[in-house]
Amino acid sequence: MTLINNRESLIKSAINDKNKRGREYILNIFQKAVMSVLPRNLIKGKLFIKDGILNICDYKKELKDISNIFLIGGGKATGGMAKAVLKRIPKRIQTGVINIPERIVKKIGDLKNIEIIGAGHPIPTKKGFDGTKKMLYLIEKAEKDDLIICLISGGGSALMPYPFEGISLKDLQELTDLFLKAGLSIEEINIIRKHCSRIKGGQLVRNNKADFVSLIISDVLNDPLDMIASGPTVPDKSTFEDVKQIIEKYELREAIPTSIKNHLEQGYQGNIPDTPKKGDPIFKKVRNFIIGNLDLAVESGIKLAEEYEIHVKKISTSITGEASEVGLKLLSKLKSANKPIMLIGGGETTVTVKGNGKGGRNQEIVLSACRKINELGIIIASLGTDGIDGNSDAAGAIADYSVIKKIEEKGLSINEFLKENDSYSLFKKINDGAIFTGYTGTNVNDIHVLLSI
């Protein structure tokens, strides 16, 4: 399987053999890292039937004691997760509903008795709302001797919208768009989302009677269960007071839609119950298991990198900050190290949108670093493991002195493109740099690889 669609052209575009080899190493590492966190590879060994006993991570139960098994969930990786579950326990799932990005529904194909809902991401849609409503119906329908398997991955917050009564889907869409442009961290966004939703922040299981097992692929740094897809099946640590502080921090009160503002005011005053906390009896029959994350992907990449006889150093897998600043910091870290060396890490940066361009945080990281690439043998690359970077169809980008030369030959200004958040357009103009994978079927944040040879 070839993950990177334009792999060969990216390698051939390098300025010399050394850089071609360096690009090849990095693209191979990206492929290895992403493959390690594909749902089919993560669920293998985590879910199986042996001697009449169903094993799901540490959850074990005799099949004869389970009346029905239902499958629900949402996220960018949930389609692949559902496929893997059906393969591991064929003929055991009675029915189910999953919400996945609309653009990958055809790629997932028919899942027999599992209804696939093509929902919106990053902006929630009515289809997502309808799918979530069907999940709630199955949860309420399930009895105490049933089992619900819930599949959760990054993107689930937008793909499973279910706002409180009085908050319209249109207002929720406006709120999401506001957050994306204001530069809030994913943790801050999810805290507000949880307090506008009837299922987030542990509320999905409020009416559950069955055994409930969640399999989770984490796309949040350090894997906080209450933040992944806004934690629909786990106790919530945040409060309405936290929401108030975030809104004040970014001065968003006047920009928030009226219905949401009114709802939050009721929460601040204690007129609406907060999200369920640790110790709430609704979690008594719920088990949550993280089966994949960024660390696993990075470690797989490092294992391959070590075969290239280049000194490899793992940097942080919790890199945050403004993407345009992170690119320069990463490059500085590389230049200060003794070469040859490869740095591998990852995280989730943010882009405060000020222009009307096309691109994403990974492309912006790489383009910002291009301002300081002034020698051969320096390569920087950043990839979104879900295969989609921002509002573009690229997964990320890779750059070295070859890219710099092409930018200069075209007379393009890196700063002007960064100002417009238009990294994708620059890489397109030089026909080099952008990495294309299409949807990968997983999502564990972004991977950064830097090489000095």
N, C-alpha and C positions, 0 to 999 in steps of 0.2 A: 504493500500500500504506500503510495506517495502522498504525503500530507500537503506539501507545498507545490501548488500548481505551476508556478513559474520558477521552479528551482534551477533548472538548467540555464535559463536566460539570465538569472541573477548571477550565477557563477561565471558565465561567459563574459558578462559585462565588466568584470573586474579589470583593473588597469594592468596587472601583471600576474605571473604564475603564483607568486607568494600570496597575493590577495585573493586569487581564485581559490587557492587551497584553504585560506582562512574563511572565506564565505562558505565554502562547502562544509567545513567543520561546524560552523555555527548553525547552518540550516539543518544539518544532520542532528545536532543536539536538540534543536527545536522539535524536530520530528520525534525523536526518542522520548523527550519530556512529555509531549502531548499524548503520545500513544500510551504512555504508562498510566494516564488518568482517564482513558476512554472508559465509559461505563462497562462495556463487556469485559474489560480486564480487571476492573475494580470489583465487580459483583462475583466474578468467578472465585470460588473458595469462600465467599462470605455467605452464600445462600445455596443450600442443597438439602436433599432428603437422604437420610441414611438410617436403615433399620426401622423404617416407619416413623422417624422423628424428623420434623422440619427444623432445620438449623438456619438462623439468620443472625450472623455475628454471635453474640452471647445469648440470644433468645433461642430457647429450645422448647418444642411442644410436640407431643404425639399427634400425628395427623388424624387419628380417630377421634381426638378430642376437639377438633376444629370443624365446625359446621360449614362455614363459608369463608372464603378469602376474597377480599375486595382490594383493588389497586387504585390509588389516587395520587395526585401530586402535580407539581408544576416547576418549570425551570428550563434553562437552555439545554441541559443534559438529560432531562427527564424522559424524552422519547427513547434515547439509547438505553437508559436505565430500565424502562419498561420492557423493551425488547429482550434485554438480558434476563430480567426476572422471568418472563414467559418462557424463555429457553431453559432456564434452570428448573422451573417447576411447571412444566406443561400440563394443561388440562386441570390445574388446581385453582386457577383464578376464575371466580364466577363472573365478575364484571368489574368495570372500573372506568375512571375518567381522568385524563391527564391534560394539562394545559401546556402547550409548547409554542415557541415562536411560529407565527403563521407561515413564514417563508420556508420552514423546513418540514412542514407537514408531509409533502410529497416524498421527501427524502426518507422519512421514517417508514412510510408505507402503511399497509393494513396490519393492525394489531388484533384482529379477530374481534373478541368481545370487549376490548378496551376502546372506549370512545376517545378519539384524539381531537382536542379543540385547538384550532389555530388562533392563538391570542396575540395581543400587541405587546411589543417591547421596543424601546423603553417606556413608551407612552401606553398606559392601559386602555383596553377596548371593551366593548360590550360583550364580545365573544368570550373574553377572559372572565368577565363577570358571570356570564351564563354557565361557563364551565365550573367555576367555583361554587355556584349555587347547586349544581348537580353533585359535586363532591360532598357538600354539607348534607344533602339528601341521603347519600349512601352512609355517611357517618351516623345519622339519626336512625337509619333503617337497620344498621348492624346490631346484633344482639351480643350478650356477654360471652357466648361460646363461639363467636366469629373472630376473624383476624383481619385487621386493616393494615396493608403495607402502604406506606406513604413515601413517595420519592421526591426529594427536595434538592434543588441545585440553584446556582446563581441565576438571577433573572426572575426567580419566583415571586418577588415582591410585585413586579409590574404585571407578570403573567397571571397572577391570582388576585385580582382586585375584588374587594367586597366592602365598600364603604358603609359607614353608619347611615341609618335612615336620615334623610334630610341633606345628605351630601350627594350631589349628582355626579355621575361619571364624568361629565364635562368639567366640573370643578376639580375633580381628582386629576384629570388630564392637565389642566392649567397649573395645578400645584406641582405636579411632576416636572413639567417643562420649566417652571420657575426654579426648582431645585437644581436641575441639570445645568442651568445657565449661571446660577449664583455661586457655584464652586463649593457647595457643601460636601463634606465627606460622606461616604456611604453609611457610616454609623449614624451620623446626624440625620441623613435622609430617612433612614429606617426607623429611628426613634419617632419621628413625626408620622411616618406612615402607620406605625403600629397604633397610634392613638387616634387615627382616622378610620381604622378598619375594624370589621367585626370578626376577622379570622386571624390577623397577625398578632404577634406578641402572645402566643399560647392559646389564642381564642378559637382556633380551628377545632380543638378537642373538647370544647366546653360541654357538648352533648354526647360525648362518646361513652359507650358501654363496653365495647369490644377490646380485645388485646390490640394494641396499636404500636406498630414498629415503623420508625422512620429511618430510611437510608439516605444519607446526606453527602453530597459533594460540595465541599466548602469553596466559596469564592471570596471569603472575607479574611483579612489578615489575622493570623493567630487563632482562627477557627472558633470565634465565640458563637455558640449555638443559638443564642437569642438574636443574633444579627443576620445569620444566613437566611436569605429570603424573608427577612423580618421575623424569623423565629415563630412560625405558626403553631409549632407543637411543643414548645419549651417555655418554662417560666420566664417572665420578662423582668429585667432589672430596672428598666427605665420608667419614668413617671411623667405625668402631665407637666410637672414643674421643670423637668428636663426639656420638654418641648418648648416651654415658654422661654427658657434661657437661650436656646438655639435660635429661635425666631428673633429675639432681641439682639443677639450677637450679629446677625446678618441684616438687621433692620428690614425684616420682611413683612411685618404686621400689616402694613397698608396694602401690600401687593397680593396678599393671600385672598382667595375668593371668600365672599361674605359667609356662605354656608359653613365653610370650614372654620373660619374665624369664630363664628358663633358657637360651633360645636366645641372648639378648644376652650373658649371662655367658660363654658359649662363645666368642662373638665378641671380647669384651674380652680373653680369655685367648689369643687367636690360634688357637683350635682350628677356627675356621670362616674360610675365605678372605673377605677384604673384597671390596667391589664392584670391578669392573674400572676401571682408571684410564687416563689419557691414555697413548697409545702401545701399548695392548694390541692385539694383532693381530686381535681379534674385530671391531674397528671399521674394518678395511681397506676393506671394500666398502660402508660405510655413509655416506650423505650426509644431512645435516639442514638444513632450510630453514625459517626463520620467515617466514610469509606475512602475518601480521596481529598487531597488538598494540594496547595502550591509546593509545600516542602517535598512531598512525594515526587512531583514532577521535576523539581530542581535537582533532587538527589539522583534521579534517573539520568538527567542530562549530564551531571557531573561524572557519573560512572562511565558514560561513553567518552566524555572529554578526556578522561585520564588515559584512554587508549591512544591518544594522539601525541603522547610524549611531550606535552606542554604542561608547565606548572599550572594547576587549576586551584583557584581560591573561591570558596563560597562566600558571597557577601550576603547582606540581609535579604530575607524574604518578606520583610515588612516595610518596604520602601514606599513612602508617601510624599506628598508635597505637590507643588505646581509642576506639571510635566516639563515645561520649558526650562525650569530651574534644575530639575532632577537630571536632565540630560547632560548639562554642564558639570554637575557634581559627579556623576558617574564617570565622565571622561577624565576629570581631574584625578579621580581615584586611580584610574588605569595608568595615566601618565606618570604618577608618582611611584608606581611599582616597577620592580626590575623585570625587564622583558627577556625572553618570551613568557607571557603570562595570559591566562584567561580568567576573567571574573564572571561568575554566574550568580544571579539572584533574582529577585522579583518583588512584586508588591502591587499597589493600586494607587496610582497618582490621580490628580484631578486637573481639569482644564477649566479655567474661568473663561467662559466664552465671551469674547469682545467683538469678534468679527463675524462675517457671514460665510466663511469658507467651509471646506470639506476636509475631514480628517478625524483624528482621534488621538488619545493620549500617548499611544505607543509611537505613532508617526511624529508627534510633536516632540517627544523625548529625543528621537533620533535626529530630527531636523535641527533642534536647538543645539545639539552637540556638534553639528556640522560647522557651526561658527568657529569652532576651535580645533577642527581636524586640519592639521597643516603638515602632515608627513605620511609617507607610505607605511603600510604595516599596522595602521590603527583602524580597527573595525568596531562599530557599535551597532547593536541590533536590539529590538524590543518587539515582543509578540504578545497579542491577546490570545490566550489559550482557547477562547471560544471561536476564534477565526474572524471576528468582526470588530473592527476598531472604530469607535465613534459612529459618525454618520456616513462612513465610507464602506466600500466592499473589500477593503484591504484588511489584513489581520495585524499588520504592523509594518516595520521597515528595517532595512539594513543599510549602513552607509560607511564609506571609507573614502580615500582620496580620489577614487574613480568618480564618485558622486560629486565631490567638490569641483573637480575639473569640468564636469558637464554643466554644473550650475554656473560656473564662471563663463564657459563658452556661450551659454544662452543669455548671459547678461542679467541673470535673475538675482533678486535681493532676498536672502534668507529672512532677514528681519521683517520685510514687508509681508511675506507669506505667514510668518509667525503672528504678526499683528492681526492678520485676518483669520487666524486659526485655519489656515488653508494648506496644511502640509501635504495633503493628498494631491492637490493640484500641482504643486512643485514637482513631486516625484513623477507624476504623470507627464509633465512637460519634458523631463529629461529621460523618460522611459527607463528608469532605473530606481532601485531602492525599495519600492513598495513590495510587500510580501502578500501573496494571495493564497488562501487555503479554502475559502468558503467556510460554512459552518462546520466545525470539527466534531460536534456532538458532545463536547464537554465544556467545563468552565471553572478554572481554578485561579483566576486572576492573570497577571501578566508576568512574562519571563524576560529578563534582561541579560544579554550576553555581550561581553566586551573582550576584545582580543588585541594584544600587542605582540607582533612577531618581527 
